[in-house]
Amino acid sequence: MNQVAIQEAANIRFPMENFIGVWWSGAEHDVLSAGAAADGYKAVTFHNVGRDFPVFDDIQKYVVDAGKAAGAGDQIGNVLYNRGLYAAMLAVEAAKTAQEIHGTADITPQMMRDGMEALEMPEARMSSLGMP
């Protein structure tokens, strides 16, 4: 599924409430070309959507408003921005786990694998990171 499939489904008036995508077809740009005809389309993902999370307030304050952003800062809260932030957070947490397991700051790829395999992200930890 991609934006062309969504547009074509809209063109033939396929009932969008019966059209469900997965994470790789669930971003804003996937429905823009279909416009209002995409209303009802759903996609599942593995991260939160929107910008109503404490971590985004901190990014806005300490990065965007401070003039340290790589871009305009207008993508915060968009699906792909959130997906990248979530993936980066998991990578950092896995690296920290690997460092704890092996007792060293300099980890190897094998140690990183250990960290990824042992990673646990309970709700309390997600909340402490501003990503409840």
C-alpha positions in Angstrom: 0.0 0.0 0.0 1.1 3.5 -0.8 -0.3 6.9 -1.7 -1.0 5.7 -5.2 -3.1 2.8 -3.9 -5.0 5.1 -1.6 -5.6 7.6 -4.4 -6.8 4.8 -6.7 -9.1 3.4 -4.0 -10.5 6.9 -3.6 -11.0 7.2 -7.4 -13.1 4.0 -7.5 -15.0 5.1 -4.4 -13.7 2.1 -2.3 -15.1 2.5 1.2 -12.2 3.9 3.1 -13.4 2.5 6.4 -12.6 -0.9 5.0 -9.1 0.1 3.8 -6.4 -0.4 6.4 -2.7 0.1 5.9 0.4 -0.8 8.0 3.1 1.4 9.4 4.7 2.1 6.1 1.5 3.5 4.6 0.3 5.5 7.5 2.0 8.9 7.2 0.3 12.2 6.3 1.8 12.2 2.8 0.1 8.9 2.1 -3.4 10.5 2.1 -2.7 14.1 0.9 -3.2 13.3 -2.7 -6.6 11.7 -2.1 -7.7 14.7 0.0 -11.1 14.4 1.7 -11.7 11.1 -0.2 -9.2 9.5 2.1 -11.4 10.2 5.2 -11.9 6.9 7.0 -8.6 5.4 5.9 -6.7 3.9 8.8 -3.2 2.6 9.4 -1.6 0.8 12.3 1.8 1.8 13.6 4.2 1.1 16.5 4.5 4.5 17.9 2.3 7.4 19.1 1.1 10.0 16.7 0.6 13.8 17.2 2.7 16.1 19.3 0.9 16.1 22.6 3.8 14.5 24.5 6.3 16.1 26.9 9.3 15.2 24.8 8.0 17.5 22.0 7.6 20.4 24.4 11.3 20.0 25.3 12.3 19.7 21.6 10.4 22.8 20.8 11.9 24.8 23.7 15.5 23.6 23.7 16.0 22.9 20.0 13.6 24.7 17.7 13.0 27.9 19.7 16.7 28.0 20.6 17.6 28.1 16.9 19.3 24.7 16.9 17.0 22.8 14.6 18.2 21.4 11.3 15.0 22.6 9.7 12.0 24.8 10.4 10.7 22.6 13.2 7.4 22.2 11.5 7.5 18.5 11.2 7.4 17.8 15.0 4.5 15.5 15.7 4.2 14.3 12.1 4.1 10.5 11.7 7.6 10.2 10.1 9.2 12.6 12.6 7.7 10.6 15.5 8.8 7.3 13.9 12.4 8.5 13.6 12.4 9.9 17.2 11.0 6.6 18.5 13.6 4.6 16.6 16.4 6.8 17.8 15.1 6.5 21.4 15.1 2.7 21.1 18.6 2.6 19.7 19.9 4.9 22.5 18.2 2.8 25.2 19.5 -0.4 23.7 23.1 1.0 23.7 22.7 2.1 27.3 21.5 -1.4 28.2 24.5 -3.0 26.4 26.8 -0.7 28.3 25.2 -1.8 31.6 25.3 -5.5 30.7 29.0 -5.4 29.6 30.3 -2.7 32.0 31.9 -0.6 29.3 31.0 2.5 27.4 32.8 1.2 24.3 30.4 -1.4 22.9 30.9 -3.7 19.9 28.1 -4.6 17.5 27.7 -7.9 19.3 27.3 -6.1 22.6 24.7 -3.8 20.9 22.8 -6.9 19.9 22.8 -8.0 23.5 21.4 -4.7 24.5 18.7 -4.8 21.9 17.7 -8.4 23.0 17.6 -7.4 26.7 15.9 -4.1 26.2 12.7 -3.6 28.2 10.6 -0.4 27.8 7.9 -0.4 30.5 5.4 2.4 30.6 7.2 4.0 33.5 10.4 4.3 31.5 8.5 5.6 28.4 6.9 8.3 30.7 10.3 9.3 32.1 11.5 9.9 28.6 8.5 12.1 27.8 6.9 9.5 25.5 4.1 8.0 27.5 
